[in-house]
Protein backbone atom coordinates (compact mmCIF):
# COMPACT_ATOMS: atom_id res chain seq x y z
CA UNK A 1 0.00 0.00 0.00
CA UNK A 2 1.27 3.44 -0.82
CA UNK A 3 2.67 5.44 2.08
CA UNK A 4 3.52 9.08 2.50
CA UNK A 5 6.19 9.43 5.10
CA UNK A 6 7.64 11.92 7.48
CA UNK A 7 11.34 11.68 8.10
CA UNK A 8 13.11 13.45 10.94
CA UNK A 9 16.77 13.05 11.95
CA UNK A 10 18.85 13.91 14.99
CA UNK A 11 22.59 14.06 14.43
CA UNK A 12 25.61 14.35 16.72
CA UNK A 13 29.10 15.01 15.32
CA UNK A 14 30.71 11.61 14.79
CA UNK A 15 33.96 10.86 16.59
CA UNK A 16 35.12 7.26 16.73
CA UNK A 17 33.37 4.39 15.03
CA UNK A 18 31.18 2.34 17.36
CA UNK A 19 31.36 -1.42 17.79
CA UNK A 20 27.61 -1.51 18.41
CA UNK A 21 25.65 -2.02 15.19
CA UNK A 22 22.67 0.26 14.51
CA UNK A 23 19.49 -0.91 16.22
CA UNK A 24 16.19 -0.86 14.36
CA UNK A 25 13.24 -0.23 16.65
CA UNK A 26 9.85 -1.09 15.06
CA UNK A 27 6.92 1.14 15.92
CA UNK A 28 8.95 3.24 18.40
CA UNK A 29 6.14 5.69 19.15
CA UNK A 30 3.34 3.13 19.20
CA UNK A 31 1.65 4.75 16.20
CA UNK A 32 1.32 1.97 13.60
CA UNK A 33 -2.33 1.34 12.75
CA UNK A 34 -3.63 4.16 14.93
CA UNK A 35 -5.77 7.00 13.65
CA UNK A 36 -5.69 10.73 14.27
CA UNK A 37 -8.67 12.95 13.53
CA UNK A 38 -8.22 16.59 12.56
CA UNK A 39 -11.27 18.85 12.69
CA UNK A 40 -11.00 21.53 10.04
CA UNK A 41 -13.17 24.20 8.48
CA UNK A 42 -12.89 27.40 6.47
CA UNK A 43 -14.02 30.68 8.02
CA UNK A 44 -15.05 34.11 6.88
CA UNK A 45 -11.54 35.33 7.74
CA UNK A 46 -9.64 32.70 5.76
CA UNK A 47 -10.61 30.53 2.80
CA UNK A 48 -8.11 27.91 3.95
CA UNK A 49 -9.42 25.28 6.36
CA UNK A 50 -7.17 24.79 9.39
CA UNK A 51 -7.24 22.22 12.14
CA UNK A 52 -5.34 20.34 14.84
CA UNK A 53 -5.49 16.68 15.84
CA UNK A 54 -3.87 14.93 18.81
CA UNK A 55 -3.03 11.32 19.62
CA UNK A 56 -1.38 9.82 22.71
CA UNK A 57 0.64 6.59 22.70
CA UNK A 58 3.13 4.72 24.88
CA UNK A 59 6.24 2.66 24.20
CA UNK A 60 8.91 0.81 26.18
CA UNK A 61 12.53 1.83 26.78
CA UNK A 62 15.22 0.60 24.39
CA UNK A 63 17.14 -2.21 26.09
CA UNK A 64 20.90 -1.58 25.92
CA UNK A 65 21.90 -3.99 28.70
CA UNK A 66 23.58 -6.40 26.26
CA UNK A 67 25.87 -3.72 24.78
CA UNK A 68 29.53 -4.66 25.41
CA UNK A 69 30.68 -1.04 25.89
CA UNK A 70 29.10 2.10 27.34
CA UNK A 71 26.40 3.32 24.98
CA UNK A 72 26.63 6.76 23.40
CA UNK A 73 23.85 7.68 21.00
CA UNK A 74 25.23 9.29 17.84
CA UNK A 75 22.17 9.45 15.59
CA UNK A 76 18.46 8.78 15.69
CA UNK A 77 16.45 8.56 12.48
CA UNK A 78 12.67 8.43 12.79
CA UNK A 79 10.41 7.25 9.96
CA UNK A 80 6.67 7.69 10.40
CA UNK A 81 4.29 6.98 7.53
CA UNK A 82 0.59 7.30 6.78
CA UNK A 83 -1.43 4.85 4.73
CA UNK A 84 -2.63 6.36 1.48
CA UNK A 85 -6.35 6.56 2.35
CA UNK A 86 -7.68 9.59 4.21
CA UNK A 87 -11.32 9.72 5.33
CA UNK A 88 -13.50 12.84 5.28
CA UNK A 89 -16.59 13.44 7.39
CA UNK A 90 -18.32 16.75 6.65
CA UNK A 91 -21.67 18.35 7.58
CA UNK A 92 -22.44 18.79 3.88
CA UNK A 93 -23.53 16.57 1.01
CA UNK A 94 -21.36 18.52 -1.43
CA UNK A 95 -17.82 17.16 -1.03
CA UNK A 96 -14.78 18.38 -2.97
CA UNK A 97 -13.19 16.18 -5.64
CA UNK A 98 -9.72 17.27 -4.52
CA UNK A 99 -8.28 18.51 -1.23
CA UNK A 100 -4.89 20.23 -1.19
CA UNK A 101 -2.90 20.13 2.05
CA UNK A 102 -0.79 23.29 1.82
CA UNK A 103 0.70 23.05 5.32
CA UNK A 104 1.29 20.02 7.52
CA UNK A 105 3.20 20.19 10.82
CA UNK A 106 3.81 17.38 13.27
CA UNK A 107 5.02 17.90 16.83
CA UNK A 108 6.11 15.04 19.09
CA UNK A 109 6.35 15.46 22.87
CA UNK A 110 7.96 12.59 24.82
CA UNK A 111 8.07 11.97 28.56
CA UNK A 112 8.54 9.28 31.19
CA UNK A 113 8.64 9.31 34.98
CA UNK A 114 11.98 11.17 34.99
CA UNK A 115 12.38 13.01 31.68
CA UNK A 116 10.60 15.15 29.10
CA UNK A 117 11.70 15.91 25.56
CA UNK A 118 10.17 17.62 22.51
CA UNK A 119 11.39 16.81 19.02
CA UNK A 120 11.79 19.69 16.57
CA UNK A 121 8.64 20.20 14.51
CA UNK A 122 8.46 18.17 11.29
CA UNK A 123 7.11 20.40 8.52
CA UNK A 124 6.02 19.17 5.12
CA UNK A 125 8.19 20.55 2.34
CA UNK A 126 5.62 20.10 -0.45
CA UNK A 127 1.87 20.29 -0.91
CA UNK A 128 -0.11 17.04 -0.71
CA UNK A 129 -3.03 16.35 -3.02
CA UNK A 130 -5.91 14.14 -1.88
CA UNK A 131 -8.19 12.73 -4.59
CA UNK A 132 -11.77 11.62 -3.94
CA UNK A 133 -12.42 7.97 -4.77
CA UNK A 134 -15.32 7.25 -7.18
CA UNK A 135 -16.54 4.21 -5.25
CA UNK A 136 -16.63 6.00 -1.88
CA UNK A 137 -17.06 9.82 -1.83
CA UNK A 138 -15.79 10.03 1.77
CA UNK A 139 -12.49 8.29 0.92
CA UNK A 140 -9.54 10.26 -0.44
CA UNK A 141 -6.24 8.91 -1.72
CA UNK A 142 -2.85 10.56 -1.34
CA UNK A 143 -1.65 10.81 -4.94
CA UNK A 144 2.10 10.67 -4.39
CA UNK A 145 4.55 10.11 -1.53
CA UNK A 146 5.74 13.26 0.19
CA UNK A 147 8.73 13.69 2.47
CA UNK A 148 9.03 15.82 5.58
CA UNK A 149 12.27 17.72 6.10
CA UNK A 150 14.65 16.46 8.77
CA UNK A 151 15.84 18.34 11.85
CA UNK A 152 19.27 18.48 13.44
CA UNK A 153 19.55 18.16 17.22
CA UNK A 154 22.42 19.64 19.20
CA UNK A 155 24.49 17.39 21.45
CA UNK A 156 22.60 18.32 24.63
CA UNK A 157 19.27 17.46 23.01
CA UNK A 158 20.60 14.12 21.75
CA UNK A 159 21.69 13.25 25.30
CA UNK A 160 18.20 14.13 26.59
CA UNK A 161 16.60 11.87 24.00
CA UNK A 162 19.02 9.05 24.83
CA UNK A 163 18.25 9.25 28.55
CA UNK A 164 14.51 9.19 27.93
CA UNK A 165 14.40 6.23 25.54
CA UNK A 166 16.85 4.07 27.52
CA UNK A 167 15.86 4.73 31.15
CA UNK A 168 13.04 5.96 33.35
CA UNK A 169 10.50 3.28 32.51
CA UNK A 170 7.58 3.35 30.05
CA UNK A 171 7.47 6.37 27.77
CA UNK A 172 4.50 8.43 26.69
CA UNK A 173 4.21 10.30 23.41
CA UNK A 174 1.82 13.07 22.46
CA UNK A 175 1.65 13.74 18.71
CA UNK A 176 0.03 16.89 17.36
CA UNK A 177 -0.91 17.02 13.68
CA UNK A 178 -1.84 20.48 12.38
CA UNK A 179 -2.92 21.05 8.79
CA UNK A 180 -4.06 23.74 6.41
CA UNK A 181 -6.22 22.67 3.48
CA UNK A 182 -7.90 24.26 0.48
CA UNK A 183 -10.65 22.82 -1.70
CA UNK A 184 -13.61 23.66 -3.94
CA UNK A 185 -16.12 23.71 -2.39
CA UNK A 186 -14.45 24.76 0.86
CA UNK A 187 -14.54 22.38 3.79
CA UNK A 188 -17.18 23.73 6.18
CA UNK A 189 -16.55 24.04 9.93
CA UNK A 190 -16.96 20.69 11.64
CA UNK A 191 -15.32 18.71 8.82
CA UNK A 192 -13.07 15.91 10.07
CA UNK A 193 -10.12 14.42 8.18
CA UNK A 194 -8.99 11.04 9.55
CA UNK A 195 -5.40 9.95 8.92
CA UNK A 196 -4.15 6.41 9.66
CA UNK A 197 -0.54 5.84 10.63
CA UNK A 198 1.28 3.16 8.65
CA UNK A 199 4.72 1.64 9.18
CA UNK A 200 6.83 3.51 11.71
CA UNK A 201 10.38 2.76 12.82
CA UNK A 202 13.50 4.29 14.26
CA UNK A 203 17.17 3.51 13.62
CA UNK A 204 19.51 4.17 16.54
CA UNK A 205 23.22 4.50 15.79
CA UNK A 206 25.78 4.32 18.61
C-alpha positions in Angstrom: 0.0 0.0 0.0 1.3 3.4 -0.8 2.7 5.4 2.1 3.5 9.1 2.5 6.2 9.4 5.1 7.6 11.9 7.5 11.3 11.7 8.1 13.1 13.4 10.9 16.8 13.0 12.0 18.9 13.9 15.0 22.6 14.1 14.4 25.6 14.4 16.7 29.1 15.0 15.3 30.7 11.6 14.8 34.0 10.9 16.6 35.1 7.3 16.7 33.4 4.4 15.0 31.2 2.3 17.4 31.4 -1.4 17.8 27.6 -1.5 18.4 25.7 -2.0 15.2 22.7 0.3 14.5 19.5 -0.9 16.2 16.2 -0.9 14.4 13.2 -0.2 16.6 9.9 -1.1 15.1 6.9 1.1 15.9 8.9 3.2 18.4 6.1 5.7 19.1 3.3 3.1 19.2 1.7 4.8 16.2 1.3 2.0 13.6 -2.3 1.3 12.8 -3.6 4.2 14.9 -5.8 7.0 13.6 -5.7 10.7 14.3 -8.7 13.0 13.5 -8.2 16.6 12.6 -11.3 18.8 12.7 -11.0 21.5 10.0 -13.2 24.2 8.5 -12.9 27.4 6.5 -14.0 30.7 8.0 -15.0 34.1 6.9 -11.5 35.3 7.7 -9.6 32.7 5.8 -10.6 30.5 2.8 -8.1 27.9 4.0 -9.4 25.3 6.4 -7.2 24.8 9.4 -7.2 22.2 12.1 -5.3 20.3 14.8 -5.5 16.7 15.8 -3.9 14.9 18.8 -3.0 11.3 19.6 -1.4 9.8 22.7 0.6 6.6 22.7 3.1 4.7 24.9 6.2 2.7 24.2 8.9 0.8 26.2 12.5 1.8 26.8 15.2 0.6 24.4 17.1 -2.2 26.1 20.9 -1.6 25.9 21.9 -4.0 28.7 23.6 -6.4 26.3 25.9 -3.7 24.8 29.5 -4.7 25.4 30.7 -1.0 25.9 29.1 2.1 27.3 26.4 3.3 25.0 26.6 6.8 23.4 23.9 7.7 21.0 25.2 9.3 17.8 22.2 9.5 15.6 18.5 8.8 15.7 16.5 8.6 12.5 12.7 8.4 12.8 10.4 7.2 10.0 6.7 7.7 10.4 4.3 7.0 7.5 0.6 7.3 6.8 -1.4 4.9 4.7 -2.6 6.4 1.5 -6.3 6.6 2.4 -7.7 9.6 4.2 -11.3 9.7 5.3 -13.5 12.8 5.3 -16.6 13.4 7.4 -18.3 16.8 6.6 -21.7 18.3 7.6 -22.4 18.8 3.9 -23.5 16.6 1.0 -21.4 18.5 -1.4 -17.8 17.2 -1.0 -14.8 18.4 -3.0 -13.2 16.2 -5.6 -9.7 17.3 -4.5 -8.3 18.5 -1.2 -4.9 20.2 -1.2 -2.9 20.1 2.1 -0.8 23.3 1.8 0.7 23.1 5.3 1.3 20.0 7.5 3.2 20.2 10.8 3.8 17.4 13.3 5.0 17.9 16.8 6.1 15.0 19.1 6.4 15.5 22.9 8.0 12.6 24.8 8.1 12.0 28.6 8.5 9.3 31.2 8.6 9.3 35.0 12.0 11.2 35.0 12.4 13.0 31.7 10.6 15.2 29.1 11.7 15.9 25.6 10.2 17.6 22.5 11.4 16.8 19.0 11.8 19.7 16.6 8.6 20.2 14.5 8.5 18.2 11.3 7.1 20.4 8.5 6.0 19.2 5.1 8.2 20.6 2.3 5.6 20.1 -0.4 1.9 20.3 -0.9 -0.1 17.0 -0.7 -3.0 16.3 -3.0 -5.9 14.1 -1.9 -8.2 12.7 -4.6 -11.8 11.6 -3.9 -12.4 8.0 -4.8 -15.3 7.2 -7.2 -16.5 4.2 -5.2 -16.6 6.0 -1.9 -17.1 9.8 -1.8 -15.8 10.0 1.8 -12.5 8.3 0.9 -9.5 10.3 -0.4 -6.2 8.9 -1.7 -2.9 10.6 -1.3 -1.7 10.8 -4.9 2.1 10.7 -4.4 4.5 10.1 -1.5 5.7 13.3 0.2 8.7 13.7 2.5 9.0 15.8 5.6 12.3 17.7 6.1 14.6 16.5 8.8 15.8 18.3 11.8 19.3 18.5 13.4 19.5 18.2 17.2 22.4 19.6 19.2 24.5 17.4 21.5 22.6 18.3 24.6 19.3 17.5 23.0 20.6 14.1 21.7 21.7 13.3 25.3 18.2 14.1 26.6 16.6 11.9 24.0 19.0 9.0 24.8 18.2 9.2 28.6 14.5 9.2 27.9 14.4 6.2 25.5 16.9 4.1 27.5 15.9 4.7 31.1 13.0 6.0 33.3 10.5 3.3 32.5 7.6 3.4 30.1 7.5 6.4 27.8 4.5 8.4 26.7 4.2 10.3 23.4 1.8 13.1 22.5 1.6 13.7 18.7 0.0 16.9 17.4 -0.9 17.0 13.7 -1.8 20.5 12.4 -2.9 21.0 8.8 -4.1 23.7 6.4 -6.2 22.7 3.5 -7.9 24.3 0.5 -10.6 22.8 -1.7 -13.6 23.7 -3.9 -16.1 23.7 -2.4 -14.5 24.8 0.9 -14.5 22.4 3.8 -17.2 23.7 6.2 -16.5 24.0 9.9 -17.0 20.7 11.6 -15.3 18.7 8.8 -13.1 15.9 10.1 -10.1 14.4 8.2 -9.0 11.0 9.5 -5.4 9.9 8.9 -4.2 6.4 9.7 -0.5 5.8 10.6 1.3 3.2 8.7 4.7 1.6 9.2 6.8 3.5 11.7 10.4 2.8 12.8 13.5 4.3 14.3 17.2 3.5 13.6 19.5 4.2 16.5 23.2 4.5 15.8 25.8 4.3 18.6 
